[in-house]
Amino acid sequence: MRGEPGRRVVVTGLGAVSGIGIGAAEFLAGLRAGKSAAGPITAFDTEGFDRSTACEVRDFEPDRWIRNLEVRTLGRASRFSVAAARMAVADAGFPEPESALRDIPCLISVGTTDGESRDLDHLVEEEVDLGPERMDPTVARRVPAGRLSSAIAQEFGLTRAEAVTLPTACAAGNYAVGYGYDAIRGGDVDLALCGGADALCRKTFTGFYRLGTIAPERCQPFDKDRKGILTGEGAGILVLESLESALSRGARIYAEVLGYGLNCDADHPVAPNQDSVVRCMRLALDSARVKPDEVDFISAHGTGTKANDTTEARAIRQVFGDAAPPRTVSIKSMIGHSMGAAGALASIACSLALTEGFIPPTINHDETDPECGLDCVPNQAVEADLKVVQNNGLAFGGNNAVVIFGKARADWS
């Protein structure tokens, strides 16, 4: 993962499916406005739960984006993934990707926590209520998690694509971006579609609920009165390509992927390990050849639980110093915890922040927890001349992934 000499990797296309906006422009507007996606859960029956708020994607019309596959053959997470990919390649300047990309060596890497667990929830419910012989075979065929990436290749008719689904939970989106970075930097592929996708499901909501980590109404990362997470859903897909490729076709460049770091400490099933998080951030900075004082802001994992927020904040101060660590925000305050999509949507937010010159806010913020001691840009976005930003992804089981992005240079064009 160390940034040895190789091709420079840039971000040229963004596709976002989120509770605060669908498409890069709407997502950007939602980030700037500090919009909240929180609302009553409609994805499943919440009877018996005393908390029933989540950050769903509403008004999503898959037929608008999915042109070549039958929508009914795709689970909700796969629909998100394919739609985000369609948005990303169009945004990157490939209006007819079926012909433009068909014979290009490319990688599709999509991270996820749950795959199509929403369909599994439905199948189990059908089996209990109606018996196994009445289960819908169309839904059963949608379940394999590999379809989150393979469906993208099928949608575009890609003939030279490696399609990989990475199941590293809440850091999976960052893992996927790192995988794409390596593939392009090393010359294995010319183009990579990277990101993550997950759909709201009863299984994951119930798991966090039983851990006592579901907030009643809003997610308040780094706030002294935070009460937990809100589960969310969505997808983020980024088009990565070499700098040479992007320049040769006159593509808009959002950001450069400077490097990344991964580690897995396997220390605890759910509690983050501070020393391991520190090591991962240092691996990423070393890979990117960036000094801590060059980082302008951090997009934190920032779930809104005490275990995450205090541990991550202490790790940040350990790496960057107690005196003035970078401003640190959590977009989960707006979109909830979108699981495998979280790192990918945050990567899109980082790319937009670098291009547009602003830092998105941490909303729902009343008073910073003294144990955290961070400037988390409360409630309102701020304008900023950004050159380097860091995106943290911390997952259960100690799966950590940190990606460093840099501002596109004017002299590249």
N, C-alpha and C positions, 0 to 999 in steps of 0.2 A: 504493500500500500504506500510505501515511500515514493515520493514524486521523482523518480529517476527520469532521465531525459526520454521524451516521447512526445507524441502529438498532444497539443493543447485541446482541451475539451470544453465546448461551450453549449449553452442552453439557447435553442432557437425557436422552441415552440412550447406552449403551455395549454393544458386542458384541465379544467377544474369542474368537478361536480361537488357542490357543497351546500350546506344549509343556508349560507349567506349569499349565494350567487352561483349560477351555472355559466361556465365560460370565464375566460381570464378577465374580461372587462367587468362583468358583474361581481366576480370575486374580489377584484381590486377595489371596486366601489364599496363593497361590504367591509373590507379591511379598513379602508380610510374612514368610513363612517362609524366604525365600532359597532356594527350590526350584530344582533344576537339571533341565533337560530333556535333558541330554547322554546319548547312548547309541549303540549300534551302528546303523549305517545299514541300513534294510530296504527303502528305496525303489528301490534299484538294486544291481546286482552290483558289489561293490568289489574284486573280484579284480584284482591288479596295482597297487593303491594301498597304500602302507604306512601310511596313516592312513584310518580309516574310522568316525569318530565324527561325529555331527551331532545337531541338536536337532529331532527330528521331533514332529509332533502324533500322538499315539497315542490309540486308543479313540475316534476321531471317527466319529460315526454320522450321515451327512448326512440320512438319512431322518427323523431326529428333528426337523430344522429346515426342510428343503425340502419344501413341501407341494404346490405347484402345478406345478412343472416335473419332468420326468423326470430323475432323478439321473444316469442313464447318458448323457444328452445334455450333461452339464457336466463339464469337466475339474476336476482336484482344486483348483486355485486358485479357480475359479469357485464350486465347492461351498463352499469356505471363505468366500468373499465373500458369497454369498447367505445362508449360515448366520449369519454375523456380523451381517448386516443384519437378519435376522429377530430375533436376540437384541436388537439395539439398539432397534428400534422397539417391541418388547414392553417393554423396560426403560424406554423413554420414556413408557409409558402408552398405547400404541396396541395393545390386545389383538387387534383385528381390522383390521389396516392395509389389507387389500384394500378395505374400504368406507370407512374413516376417511381414507385418504390418496389415494384414486383420483383425485380432481379437484383436489387441492391443487397449485399450482405448486411444483415441487421440483427440486432438483439432486441427481444421483448422481455423485460424483467418487471414483474409485478409482485409487490409484497402484500401479504394479507395476514390477518389474525384468525378470521372465522371462515374464510372461503365462502361457501354457500350454506352456512349454518341456518340461515333463515328458511331455506328450503328443507333442511333436515328437521327443523322445528315443525314445519308443516307436515312432513311425512310421518313423523312420530305421532302427531296429533291425529292424523288420519288412521294410522294403524290402531291406535287405542280406541278411537270412536267407531271405526267401520270395519276393522280387521285388515290384515296384510294384503288380502286378495283385492281390496278396493283402492289400494294406493295408486296414485297417478304415475304411470311410467314416464311421462314426459318430464315431470318434476324430478323423478329419480335420476334421469339421465343428465340433469343439469348440475348435479351435486359435486362432481370431482373438481377440486380447487384448481387444478391445472388449466381449467377452462378460462380462468381470469386472464391468462396470457395467450393461450392457444386461440381463443375466440378473436383476439385482435389480429393475429396472423390470418385467420380464416376470413375475417371481414374485409381485409385489404388484399387477399389473394397472394400473400407473400410467399415466395418459393425458396428463399435463401435465409430464412429466419430461424434463430434459436429462440424458443419460447420457454421461459422459466418462471415458475411461481415460487416465491420465497416466503416461508411460513414463520418468519422470526417476529411474529406478534407486533407489538406497538412500535418497534424500530424497523419494521420490514420495508417501509417506503424508502428509508435512508439506505438500507442494505441494497435495494434495487438500484438506486442512483449510483452507489459505489460500484456495483457490478458493471453497470453501463460505462462508467468512467474508465474502468480497467480495460474493458473490451475495446473501446475506441482508442484509448491512449496506446495500447499495445498493438494496434493495427489489425485486430481480429475482425472488426466490423467497421462499416462506414457510418452507421446510424444506429441509435438505440432509443427505444421507447421505454421509459422507465418510470416507475411510480408505485402506487398502491391503491387497493380498493377493498371496501367492506360495506356490508349492509347491516342496518340495525336488526338485532335478533333477540329473542327472548332468552336464549341460552347465556349470552354474554351479559345482558342486563341483570339476569338473576345471579350470575356469579359475582358481579361487583356488588349487587344488593346484599348478598349473604356475607360478603366481606365487610359490610357496613360502610361502603365508600360512595354510595350514590347520594348526590346532593338533592335537597328537596325541590329547588326551583332554579338555581343558577350556579355556574361554575366560577369560583373566585380564586384563581391561582395566586399564591404568595400573600394572600390577605389573612390577617390574623383571625378573622371569623369564618374562614372557608369551611365548607361542610362536605366536600368531596367532588366527585366527577359527575358529569353528564355524559352518557354514552351518545355517540353520534354515528354518522355514516357518510359515505361519499367516495370520491376517487380523485386522484391527481396523477396525470401523466405528463412527463417532460420529454421533449425531443432533445437528445444530445447528439452532437456531431463534432467532428474535428474542426478546429478553427479554419484550416485550409478549405475544407468543404463548404463551410458557412460563407467564407469570403468569396469563393469562386462562384457561388450562385446568388450573391448579393443579399443574403439572409439578414434579417434583424437579429441581433444578438442581445439577449437579456442579461446574461451573466456568464462568467467562466467558473467551471468546477475546478477549484484549486487543489483539492485533495480530500481525503476522508480517513476516518479511523473506525475500526471495529474491535470489539472484544466480547467475550462471554465468560463471566466469572462463575456462573452456576452456584452462587453463594446462597441464594434464598429464592424460593418460588416466586415471591411477590415483592419483597423489600429490596430497594436498590442499595448497592454497596458503594459508599462514597469513594473509596480508594480506586475501585474499578472504573467509576465514572471519570475520575481525575485522569486515570491512565488513558481512557478512550479519547478524551478531549486533547490530551497531549499528543497522542498518536495522530490525530487529525491535523493539529497545528504543524506537527513535524512533516507530515505528508505534504501539506500545502506550502511548506516553507514560509509560514506566517508566525510572527512573534505575537505573544498575547496582547501587547499594547497596540497592535495594528487592527484588532477586531473592533468594529464599530457598534455592533449589537449582537445579541444572542437570541435566537428563537428557541426558547426553552421547551423541554418536554412538558413541564408545567401542568400537571394534571389537576391540581386543586386538592390533593390529599396531603396531609402533614408529612407522611413518609417520603413522598416524592419531593415536595417543595423544599423542605428543609435540607434534605440530603443533596439535592441538585444545587441548591443555593450555596451550601457549604463547599461543594466540589468546585463550583465556579469561582468562589472567593479564594480557594486554595490554588487554583491555576492562575487566576488573573490578579490576585492581591486583594486584601481587605479594603484598601483605601478607596479605590475607584474602579470596581469591576465594570465591564460594559453594561449598558442598559440591556435589560433582559425581559422579554415579553413572552406571553403565552397566548397564541391564537385559539387555544382550546376554550378560552373564556367566551369566544364567539361561536365556534363551530362544534364544540364538544369534543370528546375523544373519539375520533373516527377510526381508531384501531390501526389496521394496516395502511390506511390512507393518511394517517396523521403526519408522518414524516414527509410524504410526498406533497401534501397540500402546504405544509410549512416550507418545503423547498420552493414551491411556486411563490409563496408569500415572500420569501427571501429574494428571489429573482425579481419580482415586481418592485420590492422595496429598493433594490439597487438601481433599477431602471428609472423609477419614479422619484427617488430621493425622499423617502419618508420611512418612519418606523411605525408599524401598526400598534395599536394600544392593547393593554390588558384591561378588558372591561370588567364591570361588576366589582371594581376595586375601591374599597373604603379606607382601609388603613393597612399598610404593609406590616407583615409579621416581623417583629424585631429579630427573630431567629434567622430570617432570610436576608434581610439587610441589602436589598437590591432596589435599584430604580427600575420599576417594571412598566414605565410609561402608562400611568393609570388613566383609563377612560377615554383619552383623546389621542389620536395620531399626532406625531410631531414631524415637521420637515427636518431633513438631515442629509448632509452630503456624505454618502456612504461609499466606502471602498471595499471593505471586507466584512462579511457576516457569517455567523456560525449557526448551524441548525442541529439541535440535540434530539436524539431519539433513544429512549431508555425503555426496555421491555422486560416483562416477566422473565425470570430465570437468569437475569443478568446479561441479556442480549443488548448490548449498547452499540449505537452507530451515530457518528457525528460527521457531518459534511460541511466543508468550508467553501463558500462562494465568493467570487471577486467581481468587481465592477467591470463591465465591458469598456475597452479603451477606445477613445475617439479616433486614434491613429490607425485602428484596424480597418476602418472603412475606406 
